[in-house]
Amino acid sequence: MGGRDKVVDSLRGIACILLVTLHVAQNRFGEADWLEWYGDTFIYIRMPLFAFLSGVVYAWRPLTATAGYGDYMGKKVRRLLVPYVIFVPLIGIAQVALDFGTPPPAGPWNWFIYSLPPYWFLLATFWVYAVVALLDAYKLLDTKLKVGALFGVLLAANVLLNLQFADGFLQFGSAVYLGLFFTAGLAATRFGWKGIGLTGAWIMTGATVLLFAYTQLAVLGVWSMADDQRHDPLGIALGVTFPLAFIAFGLKNDFLAWIGGYSYGIFLLHPFAIVAVAGALQVVGFEPLIPALILMTAAGLFGSILGVIVLRKAAVGRVMLGEKAKKRTPVAVGAPPA
């Protein structure tokens, strides 16, 4: 499938807005109870949505032969691991120098081994691509039964096992979690979910509403099946039903799609844009909460887009964005990682 898909780009735009606003809210936790509610509410959708969309895009151009596995993963090294080794130390140095956010672990080598937010997603997704592409190359994901079996194994592992061993060592546990949504996105594309029709769309919408209501019970401490969203099968289900409903209806919006076209760049750059504005507001003594949240959100979204445009003008900037150093015809940045 070539070209841009405005439905997928619109979902990318939603994912970007959730990503930025949740990190902005975390910056001001403690100033209003609703900020923590917001952060806890959309944790079930935020990163699962990025992983789901990565699976959708992978299924457009899957790996079809084992002979191409090395070249394919080489591209993923450029796309995912090169930005990882660039941005992890940058955010770690920024946190130490500015005393901002959660202090990174002692020893810069631990920054790479255990990751720093939000760049853990890059390392975890690299492992997902490595496994899924290999299975695909051996024709182990070419039927609904085989894909369903993979999803079932991943679901069981997330629900039954404690995968957060060693506090996120190389993000293997996170890869198993993200793999659920990646597999669901792959299946949605590979087996024609987009043409499911209005009946399927409304059924999935109803499921989304019910699951969202359930997660509110968990967020508010009323009742929950698990201690956190990674072990909660109903919370996991919400991360799948929401994009399925959106795609089934064919929903799209030009503004969201425009933001979504820069989603990878927003993912990489937004922490720096947010901390820059937060620091500036602190220096000038600007305290009103709502205007500050709006300014930081605007910086996280539009400042990052501007950053992408500037970085693409130089080879080193394109490398930082996971692109080829040699200049090419400009295209919008895909969802992390597309």
Secondary structure, DSSP 8 states (H G I E B T S, - for coil): --S--HHHHHHHHHHHHHHHHHHHHHHTTTS-HHHHHHHHHGGGTHHHHHHHHHHHHHHHS----GGGHHHHHHHHIIIIIHHHHHHHHHHHHHHHHHT-SS---SSHHHHHHH--TTTHHHHHHHHHHHHHHHHHHTTSSSSHHHHHHHHHHHHHHHHHS---GGGTGGGHHHHHHHHHHHHHHHHHHHTTGGGS-HHHHHHHHHHHHHHHHHHHHHHTTS--SSSSGGG-HHHHHHHHHHHHHHHHHT---HHHHHHHTTHHHHHHHHHHHHHHHHHHHHHHT---HHHHHHHHHHIIIIIHHHHHHHHTTSHHHHHHTTS-SS--S-----SS--
